[in-house]
Amino acid sequence: MSAPDGSPVGAERSIGQLFASATTEMSALVHDEIALAKAQLKQDVKRGVAGGGAFTVAAVVLLFSLPMLNFALAYGIRTWTGWNMALCFLLSFAANVLVALVLGLVGVFFFKKAAKSKGPQKVAASVKETAGVLGNAKPHPRAAIEDRVPEAIEAVARSSS
């Protein structure tokens, strides 16, 4: 059995070799994660396109069935009331206009609400704020290696005695 760089598992490796091996493995892991994300996104897009196509076909079928609904409504009004056929078709048309007006008002309401929304501006401001915070961040001050060497030697000496 051997390590990813080809050296035997039990063999002593230098810090540089360990660091290079870890960097290589981390890079491969990141590339694999990106490839997995792309594959999942591609699958989600395919499913979305299929769902969108199904909704489009359903909307077209519904659109072409509306004249049949209008005729059925007009003949239903005629059957229930006995009124003139022209008046029944006029009432059917009026019902369609009323539904269109209600749907139009709902659409206008949502458009106005979307126009008032500042979603993209909020996201951009948040990104700028985060970049500003990260730009002003300073690394934590650490003691120089020379300052820590005597303490490390004392700690090793204490643990071995």
C-alpha positions in Angstrom: 0.0 0.0 0.0 1.3 3.5 -0.8 0.4 7.1 -0.3 -1.0 9.3 -3.1 2.5 10.5 -4.0 3.8 6.9 -4.5 5.9 6.6 -1.3 5.2 3.7 1.1 2.7 4.4 3.9 5.1 3.8 6.7 8.0 5.8 5.2 9.0 9.1 6.8 8.1 12.1 4.6 9.3 15.6 5.0 7.1 18.5 5.9 7.4 19.8 2.4 6.3 16.4 0.9 3.4 16.3 3.4 2.4 19.8 2.5 2.7 19.2 -1.3 0.6 16.0 -0.9 -2.1 17.8 1.2 -2.2 20.6 -1.3 -2.5 18.2 -4.3 -5.3 16.3 -2.5 -7.1 19.5 -1.5 -6.9 20.8 -5.1 -8.3 17.5 -6.4 -11.1 17.6 -3.8 -12.1 21.1 -4.8 -12.1 20.2 -8.5 -14.2 17.1 -7.7 -16.6 19.2 -5.7 -16.9 21.7 -8.6 -17.5 18.9 -11.1 -20.2 17.5 -8.8 -21.9 20.9 -8.4 -21.9 21.3 -12.2 -23.4 17.9 -12.8 -26.1 18.5 -10.2 -26.9 22.0 -11.7 -27.0 20.5 -15.2 -29.5 17.8 -14.0 -31.6 20.5 -12.2 -31.7 22.6 -15.4 -32.8 19.6 -17.4 -35.6 19.0 -14.9 -36.6 22.7 -15.0 -36.7 22.7 -18.7 -38.9 19.6 -18.8 -41.2 21.1 -16.2 -41.4 24.4 -18.1 -42.2 22.6 -21.3 -45.0 20.7 -19.5 -46.5 23.9 -18.1 -46.3 25.6 -21.6 -48.1 22.7 -23.2 -50.7 22.8 -20.4 -51.2 26.6 -21.0 -51.6 26.1 -24.7 -54.2 23.3 -24.2 -56.1 25.5 -21.7 -55.9 28.5 -24.1 -57.4 26.5 -27.0 -60.2 25.1 -24.7 -61.4 28.6 -23.6 -63.8 29.0 -26.7 -65.4 25.7 -25.7 -65.9 27.1 -22.1 -67.4 30.3 -23.5 -69.9 28.3 -25.7 -70.8 26.1 -22.7 -71.3 29.1 -20.5 -73.5 30.8 -23.1 -75.6 27.7 -23.7 -75.8 27.2 -19.9 -77.2 30.7 -19.4 -79.7 30.1 -22.2 -80.8 26.8 -20.6 -81.3 28.3 -17.1 -82.9 31.6 -18.1 -84.4 31.1 -21.5 -82.9 34.5 -22.7 -82.0 35.3 -26.3 -78.8 33.6 -27.5 -77.0 36.8 -28.3 -77.5 38.1 -24.8 -76.2 34.9 -23.4 -73.0 35.2 -25.5 -72.6 38.8 -24.4 -72.8 37.7 -20.8 -70.2 35.0 -21.4 -67.9 37.7 -22.9 -68.6 40.0 -19.9 -67.5 37.2 -17.6 -64.3 36.8 -19.5 -63.6 40.5 -19.4 -64.2 40.5 -15.6 -61.7 37.6 -15.1 -59.2 39.4 -17.3 -59.5 42.6 -15.3 -59.1 40.8 -12.0 -56.0 39.0 -13.3 -54.6 42.3 -14.7 -55.0 44.1 -11.3 -53.2 41.2 -9.6 -50.4 41.5 -12.1 -50.1 45.3 -11.6 -50.0 44.8 -7.9 -47.1 42.3 -8.2 -45.2 44.5 -10.6 -45.5 47.5 -8.3 -44.3 45.4 -5.4 -41.4 44.1 -7.4 -40.5 47.7 -8.5 -40.4 48.9 -4.9 -38.2 45.9 -3.9 -34.5 46.8 -3.4 -33.3 43.2 -3.4 -30.4 43.5 -5.8 -29.3 46.8 -4.3 -29.3 45.2 -0.8 -27.2 42.3 -2.0 -24.7 44.6 -3.7 -24.4 46.7 -0.5 -23.9 43.6 1.6 -21.2 42.3 -0.7 -19.4 45.7 -0.6 -19.6 45.7 3.2 -18.2 42.3 3.4 -15.4 43.2 1.0 -14.6 46.3 3.1 -14.5 44.3 6.3 -12.2 41.7 4.8 -10.0 44.4 3.2 -9.4 46.0 6.6 -8.8 42.7 8.4 -5.3 42.3 9.7 -3.6 39.0 10.6 -3.3 38.1 14.3 0.1 39.1 15.6 2.3 36.1 16.3 5.5 35.9 18.2 8.6 35.3 16.1 10.0 31.8 15.9 13.2 32.9 17.7 11.1 34.1 20.7 9.3 30.8 21.0 12.3 28.4 20.6 13.4 28.5 24.3 9.8 27.9 25.5 9.4 25.0 23.1 12.7 23.5 24.2 11.7 23.8 27.9 8.3 22.2 27.1 9.9 19.2 25.4 12.5 18.8 28.2 9.7 18.8 30.8 7.6 16.2 28.9 10.5 13.8 28.4 11.6 13.8 32.0 
